[in-house]
Amino acid sequence: MEGACPPTDWRSPPVIDMYNQITKRLCEKFKIPLIETNDIFGIMWDRASDWRHYWDLSSEMETMYILDRVFA
């Protein structure tokens, strides 16, 4: 049993994909830059033991990618 997150946690790949699609459309509509990380995290979502909290290299890879895009 999880103690930190609610048992009805909404974070699952299909829901996250839906939110990402909405975010992408809104960014395009309002001409807001978007740092797309789904190519990195989309293939690693199941690396966490609870599918939510990444305590390994997965989160570091995403962070390095975002920093590279910000400071490029």
N, CA, C and O atoms as a Tinker XYZ file with bonds, in Angstrom:
   288  protein
     1  N      0.831000   -1.185000    0.000000    73     2
     2  CA     0.000000    0.000000    0.000000    64     1     3
     3  C      0.872000    1.243000    0.000000    63     2     4     5
     4  O      1.870000    1.316000    0.717000    81     3
     5  N      0.491000    2.208000   -0.802000    73     3     6
     6  CA     1.239000    3.465000   -0.873000    64     5     7
     7  C      0.810000    4.402000    0.230000    63     6     8     9
     8  O     -0.373000    4.512000    0.550000    81     7
     9  N      1.791000    5.079000    0.811000    73     7    10
    10  CA     1.474000    6.035000    1.853000    64     9    11
    11  C      1.617000    7.477000    1.414000    63    10    12    13
    12  O      1.056000    8.375000    2.041000    81    11
    13  N      2.368000    7.712000    0.336000    73    11    14
    14  CA     2.666000    9.083000   -0.062000    64    13    15
    15  C      1.692000    9.647000   -1.088000    63    14    16    17
    16  O      1.382000   10.838000   -1.036000    81    15
    17  N      1.213000    8.859000   -1.991000    73    15    18
    18  CA     0.323000    9.332000   -3.048000    64    17    19
    19  C     -1.063000    8.733000   -2.857000    63    18    20    21
    20  O     -1.188000    7.633000   -2.319000    81    19
    21  N     -2.100000    9.431000   -3.286000    73    19    22
    22  CA    -3.436000    8.841000   -3.143000    64    21    23
    23  C     -3.578000    7.567000   -3.968000    63    22    24    25
    24  O     -2.979000    7.453000   -5.038000    81    23
    25  N     -4.358000    6.614000   -3.485000    73    23    26
    26  CA    -4.507000    5.347000   -4.209000    64    25    27
    27  C     -5.191000    5.519000   -5.568000    63    26    28    29
    28  O     -5.078000    4.645000   -6.427000    81    27
    29  N     -5.889000    6.618000   -5.767000    73    27    30
    30  CA    -6.549000    6.867000   -7.051000    64    29    31
    31  C     -5.699000    7.792000   -7.907000    63    30    32    33
    32  O     -6.226000    8.627000   -8.641000    81    31
    33  N     -4.417000    7.646000   -7.813000    73    31    34
    34  CA    -3.498000    8.511000   -8.548000    64    33    35
    35  C     -3.805000    8.456000  -10.040000    63    34    36    37
    36  O     -3.940000    7.371000  -10.605000    81    35
    37  N     -3.915000    9.598000  -10.672000    73    35    38
    38  CA    -4.290000    9.701000  -12.083000    64    37    39
    39  C     -3.106000    9.536000  -13.031000    63    38    40    41
    40  O     -3.302000    9.452000  -14.243000    81    39
    41  N     -1.898000    9.489000  -12.510000    73    39    42
    42  CA    -0.723000    9.444000  -13.377000    64    41    43
    43  C     -0.521000    8.066000  -13.991000    63    42    44    45
    44  O     -0.035000    7.144000  -13.335000    81    43
    45  N     -0.895000    7.940000  -15.241000    73    43    46
    46  CA    -0.672000    6.723000  -15.999000    64    45    47
    47  C     -0.334000    7.156000  -17.423000    63    46    48    49
    48  O     -0.701000    8.261000  -17.822000    81    47
    49  N      0.346000    6.332000  -18.188000    73    47    50
    50  CA     0.765000    6.746000  -19.535000    64    49    51
    51  C     -0.364000    7.289000  -20.419000    63    50    52    53
    52  O     -0.156000    8.316000  -21.065000    81    51
    53  N     -1.541000    6.664000  -20.487000    73    51    54
    54  CA    -2.585000    7.234000  -21.356000    64    53    55
    55  C     -3.053000    8.620000  -20.906000    63    54    56    57
    56  O     -3.309000    9.491000  -21.738000    81    55
    57  N     -3.162000    8.820000  -19.610000    73    55    58
    58  CA    -3.598000   10.127000  -19.103000    64    57    59
    59  C     -2.521000   11.177000  -19.350000    63    58    60    61
    60  O     -2.827000   12.293000  -19.770000    81    59
    61  N     -1.285000   10.834000  -19.097000    73    59    62
    62  CA    -0.180000   11.772000  -19.328000    64    61    63
    63  C     -0.090000   12.106000  -20.815000    63    62    64    65
    64  O      0.138000   13.262000  -21.170000    81    63
    65  N     -0.263000   11.120000  -21.684000    73    63    66
    66  CA    -0.248000   11.392000  -23.125000    64    65    67
    67  C     -1.346000   12.379000  -23.513000    63    66    68    69
    68  O     -1.130000   13.263000  -24.342000    81    67
    69  N     -2.518000   12.227000  -22.913000    73    67    70
    70  CA    -3.618000   13.139000  -23.203000    64    69    71
    71  C     -3.271000   14.568000  -22.763000    63    70    72    73
    72  O     -3.484000   15.520000  -23.513000    81    71
    73  N     -2.740000   14.711000  -21.554000    73    71    74
    74  CA    -2.341000   16.033000  -21.077000    64    73    75
    75  C     -1.228000   16.618000  -21.946000    63    74    76    77
    76  O     -1.221000   17.819000  -22.217000    81    75
    77  N     -0.305000   15.793000  -22.375000    73    75    78
    78  CA     0.775000   16.275000  -23.249000    64    77    79
    79  C      0.224000   16.771000  -24.588000    63    78    80    81
    80  O      0.692000   17.782000  -25.113000    81    79
    81  N     -0.759000   16.071000  -25.140000    73    79    82
    82  CA    -1.375000   16.515000  -26.400000    64    81    83
    83  C     -2.070000   17.858000  -26.225000    63    82    84    85
    84  O     -1.963000   18.730000  -27.088000    81    83
    85  N     -2.776000   18.030000  -25.123000    73    83    86
    86  CA    -3.450000   19.297000  -24.844000    64    85    87
    87  C     -2.426000   20.412000  -24.694000    63    86    88    89
    88  O     -2.593000   21.491000  -25.263000    81    87
    89  N     -1.374000   20.160000  -23.937000    73    87    90
    90  CA    -0.329000   21.165000  -23.727000    64    89    91
    91  C      0.323000   21.552000  -25.043000    63    90    92    93
    92  O      0.549000   22.734000  -25.302000    81    91
    93  N      0.625000   20.564000  -25.874000    73    91    94
    94  CA     1.261000   20.828000  -27.164000    64    93    95
    95  C      0.371000   21.698000  -28.058000    63    94    96    97
    96  O      0.850000   22.644000  -28.683000    81    95
    97  N     -0.922000   21.376000  -28.115000    73    95    98
    98  CA    -1.855000   22.179000  -28.921000    64    97    99
    99  C     -1.956000   23.614000  -28.411000    63    98   100   101
   100  O     -1.992000   24.555000  -29.204000    81    99
   101  N     -2.002000   23.783000  -27.099000    73    99   102
   102  CA    -2.087000   25.130000  -26.540000    64   101   103
   103  C     -0.815000   25.930000  -26.807000    63   102   104   105
   104  O     -0.877000   27.123000  -27.104000    81   103
   105  N      0.326000   25.276000  -26.702000    73   103   106
   106  CA     1.593000   25.962000  -26.995000    64   105   107
   107  C      1.645000   26.392000  -28.454000    63   106   108   109
   108  O      2.094000   27.497000  -28.756000    81   107
   109  N      1.195000   25.538000  -29.356000    73   107   110
   110  CA     1.165000   25.904000  -30.773000    64   109   111
   111  C      0.191000   27.051000  -31.017000    63   110   112   113
   112  O      0.503000   27.982000  -31.759000    81   111
   113  N     -0.976000   26.993000  -30.402000    73   111   114
   114  CA    -1.996000   28.017000  -30.590000    64   113   115
   115  C     -1.510000   29.387000  -30.122000    63   114   116   117
   116  O     -1.726000   30.390000  -30.801000    81   115
   117  N     -0.855000   29.429000  -28.966000    73   115   118
   118  CA    -0.419000   30.695000  -28.394000    64   117   119
   119  C      1.057000   31.000000  -28.667000    63   118   120   121
   120  O      1.621000   31.946000  -28.118000    81   119
   121  N      1.668000   30.178000  -29.524000    73   119   122
   122  CA     3.070000   30.372000  -29.922000    64   121   123
   123  C      4.012000   30.442000  -28.708000    63   122   124   125
   124  O      4.847000   31.338000  -28.588000    81   123
   125  N      3.839000   29.474000  -27.832000    73   123   126
   126  CA     4.667000   29.343000  -26.638000    64   125   127
   127  C      5.641000   28.190000  -26.860000    63   126   128   129
   128  O      5.219000   27.107000  -27.264000    81   127
   129  N      6.927000   28.394000  -26.608000    73   127   130
   130  CA     7.883000   27.285000  -26.785000    64   129   131
   131  C      7.571000   26.132000  -25.822000    63   130   132   133
   132  O      7.157000   26.339000  -24.681000    81   131
   133  N      7.781000   24.945000  -26.314000    73   131   134
   134  CA     7.550000   23.746000  -25.515000    64   133   135
   135  C      8.788000   22.869000  -25.583000    63   134   136   137
   136  O      9.298000   22.582000  -26.667000    81   135
   137  N      9.265000   22.449000  -24.433000    73   135   138
   138  CA    10.368000   21.488000  -24.393000    64   137   139
   139  C      9.725000   20.112000  -24.284000    63   138   140   141
   140  O      9.231000   19.727000  -23.224000    81   139
   141  N      9.738000   19.392000  -25.369000    73   139   142
   142  CA     9.108000   18.077000  -25.457000    64   141   143
   143  C     10.054000   17.017000  -24.906000    63   142   144   145
   144  O     11.150000   16.829000  -25.434000    81   143
   145  N      9.642000   16.329000  -23.854000    73   143   146
   146  CA    10.486000   15.298000  -23.246000    64   145   147
   147  C      9.901000   13.896000  -23.412000    63   146   148   149
   148  O     10.442000   12.933000  -22.871000    81   147
   149  N      8.821000   13.778000  -24.142000    73   147   150
   150  CA     8.189000   12.463000  -24.276000    64   149   151
   151  C      9.100000   11.453000  -24.965000    63   150   152   153
   152  O      9.012000   10.257000  -24.684000    81   151
   153  N      9.970000   11.908000  -25.859000    73   151   154
   154  CA    10.907000   10.975000  -26.503000    64   153   155
   155  C     11.828000   10.317000  -25.477000    63   154   156   157
   156  O     12.274000    9.186000  -25.670000    81   155
   157  N     12.106000   11.021000  -24.405000    73   155   158
   158  CA    12.957000   10.465000  -23.349000    64   157   159
   159  C     12.115000    9.688000  -22.355000    63   158   160   161
   160  O     12.365000    8.509000  -22.104000    81   159
   161  N     11.124000   10.346000  -21.795000    73   159   162
   162  CA    10.383000    9.734000  -20.698000    64   161   163
   163  C      9.312000    8.765000  -21.156000    63   162   164   165
   164  O      8.914000    7.884000  -20.394000    81   163
   165  N      8.843000    8.907000  -22.369000    73   163   166
   166  CA     7.825000    7.998000  -22.866000    64   165   167
   167  C      8.256000    6.546000  -22.868000    63   166   168   169
   168  O      7.433000    5.645000  -22.706000    81   167
   169  N      9.530000    6.322000  -23.047000    73   167   170
   170  CA    10.029000    4.936000  -23.065000    64   169   171
   171  C     10.511000    4.477000  -21.692000    63   170   172   173
   172  O     10.872000    3.312000  -21.518000    81   171
   173  N     10.520000    5.385000  -20.717000    73   171   174
   174  CA    11.049000    5.028000  -19.398000    64   173   175
   175  C     10.013000    5.100000  -18.285000    63   174   176   177
   176  O     10.361000    4.907000  -17.120000    81   175
   177  N      8.765000    5.369000  -18.601000    73   175   178
   178  CA     7.755000    5.568000  -17.558000    64   177   179
   179  C      7.635000    4.382000  -16.612000    63   178   180   181
   180  O      7.273000    4.557000  -15.448000    81   179
   181  N      7.928000    3.192000  -17.088000    73   179   182
   182  CA     7.753000    2.009000  -16.255000    64   181   183
   183  C      9.002000    1.639000  -15.457000    63   182   184   185
   184  O      9.045000    0.572000  -14.845000    81   183
   185  N     10.014000    2.500000  -15.455000    73   183   186
   186  CA    11.237000    2.203000  -14.700000    64   185   187
   187  C     11.039000    2.368000  -13.191000    63   186   188   189
   188  O     11.731000    1.724000  -12.402000    81   187
   189  N     10.104000    3.223000  -12.790000    73   187   190
   190  CA     9.877000    3.431000  -11.360000    64   189   191
   191  C      9.103000    2.256000  -10.782000    63   190   192   193
   192  O      8.225000    1.696000  -11.438000    81   191
   193  N      9.431000    1.894000   -9.565000    73   191   194
   194  CA     8.751000    0.751000   -8.948000    64   193   195
   195  C      7.262000    1.012000   -8.751000    63   194   196   197
   196  O      6.460000    0.078000   -8.749000    81   195
   197  N      6.889000    2.294000   -8.585000    73   195   198
   198  CA     5.468000    2.623000   -8.425000    64   197   199
   199  C      4.912000    3.340000   -9.656000    63   198   200   201
   200  O      3.792000    3.848000   -9.617000    81   199
   201  N      5.671000    3.386000  -10.732000    73   199   202
   202  CA     5.315000    4.035000  -11.999000    64   201   203
   203  C      5.213000    5.547000  -11.857000    63   202   204   205
   204  O      4.686000    6.204000  -12.755000    81   203
   205  N      5.691000    6.110000  -10.778000    73   203   206
   206  CA     5.526000    7.538000  -10.551000    64   205   207
   207  C      6.799000    8.256000  -10.124000    63   206   208   209
   208  O      7.085000    9.350000  -10.610000    81   207
   209  N      7.553000    7.660000   -9.232000    73   207   210
   210  CA     8.703000    8.337000   -8.633000    64   209   211
   211  C      9.991000    7.681000   -9.129000    63   210   212   213
   212  O     10.231000    6.493000   -8.909000    81   211
   213  N     10.802000    8.480000   -9.797000    73   211   214
   214  CA    12.009000    7.956000  -10.433000    64   213   215
   215  C     13.226000    8.268000   -9.581000    63   214   216   217
   216  O     13.587000    9.432000   -9.405000    81   215
   217  N     13.844000    7.250000   -9.062000    73   215   218
   218  CA    14.998000    7.422000   -8.188000    64   217   219
   219  C     16.278000    6.955000   -8.881000    63   218   220   221
   220  O     17.284000    6.705000   -8.217000    81   219
   221  N     16.248000    6.839000  -10.176000    73   219   222
   222  CA    17.429000    6.375000  -10.890000    64   221   223
   223  C     17.822000    7.398000  -11.950000    63   222   224   225
   224  O     17.461000    8.571000  -11.860000    81   223
   225  N     18.540000    6.955000  -12.919000    73   223   226
   226  CA    19.063000    7.813000  -13.977000    64   225   227
   227  C     17.968000    8.433000  -14.855000    63   226   228   229
   228  O     18.223000    9.420000  -15.546000    81   227
   229  N     16.781000    7.881000  -14.837000    73   227   230
   230  CA    15.698000    8.367000  -15.692000    64   229   231
   231  C     15.430000    9.846000  -15.494000    63   230   232   233
   232  O     15.394000   10.602000  -16.465000    81   231
   233  N     15.242000   10.270000  -14.261000    73   231   234
   234  CA    14.946000   11.679000  -14.010000    64   233   235
   235  C     16.146000   12.561000  -14.309000    63   234   236   237
   236  O     15.979000   13.704000  -14.736000    81   235
   237  N     17.343000   12.057000  -14.094000    73   235   238
   238  CA    18.546000   12.834000  -14.405000    64   237   239
   239  C     18.667000   13.069000  -15.915000    63   238   240   241
   240  O     19.071000   14.149000  -16.347000    81   239
   241  N     18.318000   12.066000  -16.709000    73   239   242
   242  CA    18.383000   12.216000  -18.164000    64   241   243
   243  C     17.410000   13.297000  -18.636000    63   242   244   245
   244  O     17.753000   14.119000  -19.485000    81   243
   245  N     16.210000   13.291000  -18.089000    73   243   246
   246  CA    15.227000   14.301000  -18.469000    64   245   247
   247  C     15.693000   15.692000  -18.048000    63   246   248   249
   248  O     15.554000   16.651000  -18.808000    81   247
   249  N     16.239000   15.804000  -16.853000    73   247   250
   250  CA    16.738000   17.087000  -16.359000    64   249   251
   251  C     17.862000   17.606000  -17.238000    63   250   252   253
   252  O     17.875000   18.786000  -17.588000    81   251
   253  N     18.802000   16.750000  -17.599000    73   251   254
   254  CA    19.909000   17.181000  -18.462000    64   253   255
   255  C     19.409000   17.635000  -19.829000    63   254   256   257
   256  O     19.919000   18.603000  -20.393000    81   255
   257  N     18.413000   16.934000  -20.356000    73   255   258
   258  CA    17.841000   17.313000  -21.648000    64   257   259
   259  C     17.187000   18.685000  -21.570000    63   258   260   261
   260  O     17.391000   19.515000  -22.456000    81   259
   261  N     16.409000   18.937000  -20.532000    73   259   262
   262  CA    15.736000   20.231000  -20.374000    64   261   263
   263  C     16.773000   21.336000  -20.212000    63   262   264   265
   264  O     16.646000   22.389000  -20.838000    81   263
   265  N     17.781000   21.124000  -19.398000    73   263   266
   266  CA    18.829000   22.142000  -19.231000    64   265   267
   267  C     19.559000   22.413000  -20.543000    63   266   268   269
   268  O     19.895000   23.559000  -20.842000    81   267
   269  N     19.802000   21.379000  -21.313000    73   267   270
   270  CA    20.441000   21.567000  -22.626000    64   269   271
   271  C     19.577000   22.427000  -23.540000    63   270   272   273
   272  O     20.091000   23.308000  -24.229000    81   271
   273  N     18.280000   22.180000  -23.551000    73   271   274
   274  CA    17.369000   22.965000  -24.392000    64   273   275
   275  C     17.266000   24.417000  -23.906000    63   274   276   277
   276  O     17.186000   25.339000  -24.718000    81   275
   277  N     17.267000   24.617000  -22.595000    73   275   278
   278  CA    17.154000   25.970000  -22.037000    64   277   279
   279  C     18.392000   26.796000  -22.344000    63   278   280   281
   280  O     18.288000   27.963000  -22.721000    81   279
   281  N     19.569000   26.191000  -22.181000    73   279   282
   282  CA    20.809000   26.939000  -22.333000    64   281   283
   283  C     21.483000   26.784000  -23.688000    63   282   284   285
   284  O     22.591000   27.284000  -23.881000    81   283
   285  N     20.845000   26.110000  -24.620000    73   283   286
   286  CA    21.434000   25.914000  -25.952000    64   285   287
   287  C     21.409000   27.210000  -26.754000    63   286   288
   288  O     21.863000   27.238000  -27.898000    81   287
